[in-house]
Every structure is written in structure tokens, then in C-alpha cells.
Amino acid sequence: MKTLSLLLIQSALLLLGSGYSEKSIVPNFENSTEKIAAFSILQSKCNVCHVNRNRSKIFTLENMDGFAQKINKQVFIKKRMPKGNSIKLSEEERVKLKNWLNTQIIK
């Protein structure tokens, strides 16, 4: 489990690029394994389109919690996202995203 957590953190850091330190993710444990896994999905399946079509809703580790209810509504209730035929969420990705959302909606 610890190895998986470290792998997810390292993956998230690579996705984030320069300017973001590991220190801001690890020590305070604010960013759970569920959140890092969800961010990876948001980055690879959502931001790739939002960067061109909806720049006001580009997801980051800092802002994604604030979008949790909207993400839940668009992905799981209305099933509007991801849009189009080229980007699909696998069942595993849907489960990971839902796991993170469950930590947010309950708060």
C-alpha cells in the first residue's frame, strides 16, 4: 500500500510539472491517495479538453475539491462528461473518481 501511495504521488508530481514541490503534497496528508488518483484522471481525461474548450474549469489539486459536486453531477448523474466519443472513462477510472467524490460529498 505504501509503495502504491508513493507511486501515485510520484505520478501526480510528474503530471503537475515544474513549480510544484513534493513537500506540498506529502507532509500534511491533505491530498489523499483517492484525491491523487482522481486528479490523475481529471488531468488525463478532462483537462486535455478543458484547456481548449473550458479554461475556467481546468482542474488542479488546489481547486478540484470545489468542483466535486459539479463533477459528480456531470459525470455520474447527467452522464454528460467526458464529452464526445474519443475520451472515455474506464470502469476502474470511474471507481477511482467516485471514491474521491465520496470523500468530498460527505464532508
N, CA, C and O atoms as a DFTB+ gen file, in Angstrom:
428 C
 N C O
     1  1       0.821      -1.191       0.000
     2  2       0.000       0.000       0.000
     3  2       0.869       1.261       0.000
     4  3       0.595       2.218      -0.724
     5  1       1.917       1.244       0.821
     6  2       2.804       2.398       0.892
     7  2       3.489       2.631      -0.453
     8  3       3.642       3.772      -0.889
     9  1       3.902       1.538      -1.111
    10  2       4.542       1.658      -2.420
    11  2       3.578       2.240      -3.435
    12  3       3.958       3.090      -4.240
    13  1       2.327       1.786      -3.404
    14  2       1.316       2.313      -4.315
    15  2       1.096       3.800      -4.068
    16  3       0.991       4.575      -5.017
    17  1       1.025       4.199      -2.817
    18  2       0.843       5.609      -2.482
    19  2       1.991       6.453      -3.008
    20  3       1.776       7.518      -3.587
    21  1       3.204       5.977      -2.804
    22  2       4.369       6.718      -3.300
    23  2       4.365       6.800      -4.812
    24  3       4.712       7.836      -5.380
    25  1       3.973       5.711      -5.475
    26  2       3.897       5.701      -6.934
    27  2       2.869       6.707      -7.422
    28  3       3.123       7.434      -8.383
    29  1       1.715       6.757      -6.775
    30  2       0.678       7.718      -7.157
    31  2       1.144       9.148      -6.948
    32  3       0.877      10.021      -7.775
    33  1       1.836       9.388      -5.848
    34  2       2.350      10.730      -5.580
    35  2       3.378      11.126      -6.628
    36  3       3.354      12.246      -7.139
    37  1       4.287      10.200      -6.948
    38  2       5.293      10.494      -7.965
    39  2       4.637      10.749      -9.315
    40  3       5.059      11.640     -10.051
    41  1       3.611       9.977      -9.646
    42  2       2.905      10.170     -10.913
    43  2       2.237      11.531     -10.953
    44  3       2.284      12.230     -11.966
    45  1       1.614      11.901      -9.844
    46  2       0.957      13.204      -9.786
    47  2       1.968      14.323      -9.950
    48  3       1.701      15.316     -10.627
    49  1       3.120      14.166      -9.335
    50  2       4.164      15.183      -9.463
    51  2       4.629      15.327     -10.900
    52  3       4.862      16.438     -11.377
    53  1       4.762      14.213     -11.584
    54  2       5.163      14.272     -12.988
    55  2       4.103      14.974     -13.817
    56  3       4.431      15.755     -14.710
    57  1       2.833      14.703     -13.532
    58  2       1.750      15.348     -14.259
    59  2       1.710      16.844     -13.999
    60  3       1.363      17.626     -14.884
    61  1       2.062      17.233     -12.800
    62  2       1.985      18.635     -12.432
    63  2       3.099      19.472     -13.050
    64  3       2.947      20.681     -13.223
    65  1       4.201      18.843     -13.377
    66  2       5.307      19.565     -13.988
    67  2       6.095      20.388     -12.984
    68  3       5.968      20.211     -11.772
    69  1       6.886      21.263     -13.497
    70  2       7.760      22.050     -12.628
    71  2       6.978      23.078     -11.830
    72  3       5.860      23.449     -12.189
    73  1       7.576      23.525     -10.756
    74  2       6.967      24.547      -9.938
    75  2       6.104      24.014      -8.813
    76  3       5.540      24.792      -8.044
    77  1       5.994      22.728      -8.708
    78  2       5.169      22.142      -7.651
    79  2       6.033      21.165      -6.898
    80  3       6.562      20.226      -7.493
    81  1       6.187      21.357      -5.622
    82  2       7.104      20.516      -4.874
    83  2       6.401      19.343      -4.216
    84  3       5.225      19.427      -3.865
    85  1       7.125      18.259      -4.055
    86  2       6.606      17.075      -3.371
    87  2       6.213      17.436      -1.945
    88  3       5.282      16.857      -1.387
    89  1       6.911      18.377      -1.369
    90  2       6.657      18.802       0.003
    91  2       5.214      19.268       0.176
    92  3       4.617      19.056       1.231
    93  1       4.654      19.898      -0.845
    94  2       3.292      20.404      -0.725
    95  2       2.249      19.296      -0.810
    96  3       1.086      19.530      -0.483
    97  1       2.630      18.110      -1.236
    98  2       1.684      17.001      -1.292
    99  2       1.809      16.099      -0.076
   100  3       0.792      15.740       0.519
   101  1       2.995      15.729       0.306
   102  2       3.174      14.655       1.276
   103  2       2.981      15.046       2.740
   104  3       2.169      14.401       3.403
   105  1       3.659      16.044       3.293
   106  2       3.668      16.193       4.736
   107  2       2.322      16.392       5.421
   108  3       2.101      15.811       6.484
   109  1       1.409      17.190       4.859
   110  2       0.173      17.460       5.572
   111  2      -0.922      16.423       5.296
   112  3      -1.989      16.496       5.907
   113  1      -0.701      15.500       4.433
   114  2      -1.643      14.431       4.106
   115  2      -3.014      14.953       3.693
   116  3      -3.995      14.209       3.713
   117  1      -3.084      16.220       3.321
   118  2      -4.339      16.795       2.842
   119  2      -4.759      16.111       1.549
   120  3      -5.949      15.924       1.295
   121  1      -3.782      15.740       0.738
   122  2      -4.071      15.100      -0.534
   123  2      -3.989      13.586      -0.370
   124  3      -2.903      13.005      -0.359
   125  1      -5.140      12.968      -0.246
   126  2      -5.225      11.537      -0.024
   127  2      -4.885      10.760      -1.285
   128  3      -4.782      11.324      -2.374
   129  1      -4.717       9.480      -1.120
   130  2      -4.492       8.591      -2.262
   131  2      -5.652       8.699      -3.230
   132  3      -5.447       8.712      -4.444
   133  1      -6.873       8.777      -2.710
   134  2      -8.053       8.896      -3.567
   135  2      -8.003      10.186      -4.390
   136  3      -8.337      10.194      -5.575
   137  1      -7.581      11.272      -3.742
   138  2      -7.523      12.558      -4.435
   139  2      -6.462      12.547      -5.526
   140  3      -6.691      13.052      -6.625
   141  1      -5.310      11.977      -5.229
   142  2      -4.229      11.932      -6.224
   143  2      -4.659      11.075      -7.418
   144  3      -4.405      11.436      -8.567
   145  1      -5.307       9.945      -7.144
   146  2      -5.791       9.079      -8.230
   147  2      -6.835       9.818      -9.063
   148  3      -6.819       9.740     -10.291
   149  1      -7.737      10.531      -8.402
   150  2      -8.767      11.285      -9.119
   151  2      -8.137      12.405      -9.933
   152  3      -8.542      12.646     -11.070
   153  1      -7.147      13.094      -9.363
   154  2      -6.501      14.174     -10.102
   155  2      -5.837      13.644     -11.370
   156  3      -5.884      14.288     -12.418
   157  1      -5.228      12.485     -11.271
   158  2      -4.602      11.878     -12.444
   159  2      -5.633      11.674     -13.556
   160  3      -5.340      11.902     -14.729
   161  1      -6.827      11.249     -13.186
   162  2      -7.904      11.044     -14.157
   163  2      -8.390      12.387     -14.705
   164  3      -8.574      12.540     -15.912
   165  1      -8.592      13.342     -13.826
   166  2      -9.025      14.668     -14.274
   167  2      -8.010      15.294     -15.222
   168  3      -8.371      15.946     -16.201
   169  1      -6.744      15.084     -14.913
   170  2      -5.671      15.633     -15.746
   171  2      -5.662      14.986     -17.131
   172  3      -5.554      15.680     -18.142
   173  1      -5.775      13.667     -17.177
   174  2      -5.635      12.958     -18.453
   175  2      -6.923      12.861     -19.256
   176  3      -6.871      12.735     -20.479
   177  1      -8.077      12.916     -18.601
   178  2      -9.338      12.729     -19.309
   179  2     -10.185      13.994     -19.409
   180  3     -11.063      14.075     -20.268
   181  1      -9.944      14.967     -18.563
   182  2     -10.774      16.184     -18.547
   183  2      -9.996      17.413     -18.996
   184  3     -10.420      18.140     -19.894
   185  1      -8.850      17.633     -18.356
   186  2      -8.086      18.843     -18.658
   187  2      -7.614      18.901     -20.103
   188  3      -7.430      19.991     -20.646
   189  1      -7.415      17.754     -20.735
   190  2      -6.950      17.767     -22.126
   191  2      -7.958      18.464     -23.035
   192  3      -7.578      19.063     -24.041
   193  1      -9.221      18.390     -22.690
   194  2     -10.262      19.072     -23.462
   195  2     -10.542      20.462     -22.882
   196  3     -10.681      21.432     -23.628
   197  1     -10.622      20.555     -21.562
   198  2     -10.936      21.828     -20.917
   199  2      -9.908      22.900     -21.256
   200  3     -10.254      24.079     -21.335
   201  1      -8.673      22.522     -21.455
   202  2      -7.631      23.513     -21.748
   203  2      -7.964      24.295     -23.021
   204  3      -7.580      25.458     -23.148
   205  1      -8.661      23.677     -23.949
   206  2      -9.040      24.345     -25.196
   207  2     -10.477      24.857     -25.201
   208  3     -10.774      25.855     -25.856
   209  1     -11.366      24.187     -24.481
   210  2     -12.789      24.495     -24.602
   211  2     -13.440      25.096     -23.364
   212  3     -14.510      25.697     -23.461
   213  1     -12.814      24.944     -22.211
   214  2     -13.429      25.438     -20.978
   215  2     -12.344      25.785     -19.963
   216  3     -12.225      25.147     -18.916
   217  1     -11.568      26.790     -20.288
   218  2     -10.396      27.139     -19.477
   219  2     -10.760      27.508     -18.034
   220  3      -9.904      27.415     -17.155
   221  1     -11.974      27.915     -17.772
   222  2     -12.359      28.281     -16.410
   223  2     -12.515      27.056     -15.511
   224  3     -12.616      27.181     -14.290
   225  1     -12.533      25.882     -16.118
   226  2     -12.701      24.651     -15.335
   227  2     -11.556      23.676     -15.582
   228  3     -11.780      22.484     -15.792
   229  1     -10.333      24.186     -15.556
   230  2      -9.159      23.321     -15.603
   231  2      -8.883      22.898     -14.162
   232  3      -8.747      23.741     -13.276
   233  1      -8.801      21.594     -13.938
   234  2      -8.686      21.062     -12.590
   235  2      -7.239      21.018     -12.117
   236  3      -6.334      20.627     -12.854
   237  1      -7.047      21.431     -10.860
   238  2      -5.750      21.341     -10.195
   239  2      -5.985      20.670      -8.842
   240  3      -7.126      20.523      -8.404
   241  1      -4.905      20.267      -8.189
   242  2      -5.046      19.708      -6.842
   243  2      -5.653      20.735      -5.893
   244  3      -6.345      20.374      -4.941
   245  1      -5.396      22.000      -6.149
   246  2      -5.888      23.052      -5.273
   247  2      -7.371      23.335      -5.462
   248  3      -8.054      23.658      -4.490
   249  1      -7.893      23.227      -6.687
   250  2      -9.286      23.633      -6.919
   251  2     -10.267      22.479      -7.107
   252  3     -11.476      22.708      -7.113
   253  1      -9.789      21.265      -7.259
   254  2     -10.677      20.166      -7.629
   255  2     -11.730      19.861      -6.568
   256  3     -12.839      19.456      -6.917
   257  1     -11.419      20.043      -5.288
   258  2     -12.413      19.781      -4.246
   259  2     -13.632      20.683      -4.424
   260  3     -14.761      20.258      -4.180
   261  1     -13.407      21.909      -4.843
   262  2     -14.503      22.851      -5.055
   263  2     -15.406      22.479      -6.222
   264  3     -16.549      22.929      -6.300
   265  1     -14.891      21.660      -7.125
   266  2     -15.675      21.216      -8.276
   267  2     -16.328      19.849      -8.061
   268  3     -16.997      19.342      -8.961
   269  1     -16.146      19.253      -6.895
   270  2     -16.584      17.873      -6.665
   271  2     -18.054      17.651      -6.994
   272  3     -18.390      16.703      -7.704
   273  1     -18.928      18.504      -6.491
   274  2     -20.356      18.305      -6.745
   275  2     -20.699      18.453      -8.220
   276  3     -21.532      17.710      -8.740
   277  1     -20.065      19.404      -8.897
   278  2     -20.314      19.589     -10.332
   279  2     -19.786      18.401     -11.131
   280  3     -20.425      17.958     -12.086
   281  1     -18.627      17.890     -10.743
   282  2     -18.061      16.718     -11.420
   283  2     -19.008      15.533     -11.248
   284  3     -19.310      14.829     -12.211
   285  1     -19.470      15.318     -10.028
   286  2     -20.401      14.219      -9.762
   287  2     -21.655      14.349     -10.625
   288  3     -22.121      13.375     -11.215
   289  1     -22.182      15.545     -10.689
   290  2     -23.408      15.786     -11.463
   291  2     -23.185      15.525     -12.953
   292  3     -23.997      14.856     -13.593
   293  1     -22.097      16.047     -13.504
   294  2     -21.855      15.927     -14.944
   295  2     -21.421      14.527     -15.372
   296  3     -21.798      14.058     -16.446
   297  1     -20.622      13.856     -14.526
   298  2     -20.087      12.536     -14.898
   299  2     -21.036      11.409     -14.527
   300  3     -21.277      10.508     -15.330
   301  1     -21.576      11.454     -13.312
   302  2     -22.327      10.298     -12.818
   303  2     -23.845      10.462     -12.864
   304  3     -24.556       9.472     -13.040
   305  1     -24.351      11.659     -12.715
   306  2     -25.804      11.838     -12.717
   307  2     -26.310      12.114     -14.138
   308  3     -27.145      11.372     -14.656
   309  1     -25.808      13.171     -14.757
   310  2     -26.260      13.527     -16.102
   311  2     -25.527      12.764     -17.203
   312  3     -25.999      12.694     -18.338
   313  1     -24.374      12.194     -16.864
   314  2     -23.545      11.438     -17.797
   315  2     -23.180      12.248     -19.058
   316  3     -23.165      11.724     -20.172
   317  1     -22.893      13.526     -18.846
   318  2     -22.508      14.427     -19.946
   319  2     -21.007      14.456     -20.199
   320  3     -20.559      14.825     -21.284
   321  1     -20.241      14.068     -19.199
   322  2     -18.788      14.144     -19.315
   323  2     -18.175      12.774     -19.075
   324  3     -18.728      11.968     -18.327
   325  1     -17.063      12.511     -19.687
   326  2     -16.410      13.313     -20.721
   327  2     -17.230      13.311     -22.007
   328  3     -17.907      12.339     -22.342
   329  1     -17.145      14.427     -22.707
   330  2     -17.916      14.654     -23.921
   331  2     -17.273      13.976     -25.125
   332  3     -16.058      13.786     -25.169
   333  1     -18.085      13.624     -26.076
   334  2     -17.579      13.080     -27.326
   335  2     -17.307      11.593     -27.245
   336  3     -17.550      10.945     -26.227
   337  1     -16.801      11.076     -28.339
   338  2     -16.535       9.640     -28.439
   339  2     -15.082       9.273     -28.233
   340  3     -14.766       8.100     -28.033
   341  1     -14.196      10.247     -28.277
   342  2     -12.768       9.920     -28.235
   343  2     -12.243       9.692     -26.818
   344  3     -11.276       8.953     -26.634
   345  1     -12.859      10.308     -25.824
   346  2     -12.387      10.149     -24.443
   347  2     -13.459       9.426     -23.640
   348  3     -14.595       9.888     -23.536
   349  1     -13.087       8.307     -23.086
   350  2     -13.996       7.504     -22.264
   351  2     -13.315       7.200     -20.940
   352  3     -12.090       7.102     -20.869
   353  1     -14.113       7.050     -19.898
   354  2     -13.599       6.610     -18.605
   355  2     -13.748       5.103     -18.512
   356  3     -14.820       4.557     -18.771
   357  1     -12.677       4.444     -18.146
   358  2     -12.757       3.000     -17.910
   359  2     -13.524       2.777     -16.610
   360  3     -13.714       3.711     -15.830
   361  1     -13.956       1.562     -16.381
   362  2     -14.663       1.255     -15.139
   363  2     -13.756       1.526     -13.931
   364  3     -14.215       2.035     -12.908
   365  1     -12.487       1.188     -14.054
   366  2     -11.531       1.439     -12.976
   367  2     -11.406       2.940     -12.696
   368  3     -11.358       3.352     -11.537
   369  1     -11.353       3.750     -13.747
   370  2     -11.271       5.203     -13.573
   371  2     -12.544       5.747     -12.927
   372  3     -12.484       6.631     -12.072
   373  1     -13.684       5.220     -13.338
   374  2     -14.960       5.648     -12.750
   375  2     -14.985       5.342     -11.245
   376  3     -15.435       6.163     -10.446
   377  1     -14.504       4.168     -10.874
   378  2     -14.469       3.777      -9.460
   379  2     -13.537       4.701      -8.679
   380  3     -13.890       5.156      -7.591
   381  1     -12.355       4.982      -9.221
   382  2     -11.399       5.858      -8.528
   383  2     -11.959       7.266      -8.366
   384  3     -11.815       7.882      -7.310
   385  1     -12.590       7.765      -9.407
   386  2     -13.178       9.094      -9.345
   387  2     -14.315       9.127      -8.319
   388  3     -14.431      10.076      -7.544
   389  1     -15.135       8.105      -8.320
   390  2     -16.254       8.022      -7.364
   391  2     -15.736       7.895      -5.931
   392  3     -16.314       8.476      -5.012
   393  1     -14.659       7.144      -5.735
   394  2     -14.074       7.020      -4.392
   395  2     -13.662       8.383      -3.850
   396  3     -13.921       8.696      -2.688
   397  1     -13.022       9.195      -4.688
   398  2     -12.638      10.541      -4.265
   399  2     -13.883      11.396      -4.026
   400  3     -13.973      12.098      -3.018
   401  1     -14.834      11.337      -4.943
   402  2     -16.044      12.136      -4.785
   403  2     -16.769      11.803      -3.486
   404  3     -17.319      12.689      -2.832
   405  1     -16.769      10.543      -3.118
   406  2     -17.421      10.143      -1.871
   407  2     -16.754      10.793      -0.663
   408  3     -17.424      11.059       0.335
   409  1     -15.464      11.050      -0.730
   410  2     -14.789      11.728       0.389
   411  2     -15.152      13.210       0.416
   412  3     -15.042      13.847       1.464
   413  1     -15.578      13.767      -0.706
   414  2     -15.903      15.190      -0.803
   415  2     -17.363      15.481      -0.503
   416  3     -17.675      16.450       0.190
   417  1     -18.232      14.678      -1.004
   418  2     -19.658      14.945      -0.892
   419  2     -20.132      14.728       0.538
   420  3     -21.077      15.375       0.991
   421  1     -19.478      13.824       1.243
   422  2     -19.836      13.532       2.631
   423  2     -19.429      14.663       3.559
   424  3     -20.060      14.860       4.597
   425  1     -18.381      15.415       3.208
   426  2     -17.847      16.485       4.079
   427  2     -18.914      17.472       4.489
   428  3     -18.629      18.423       5.216
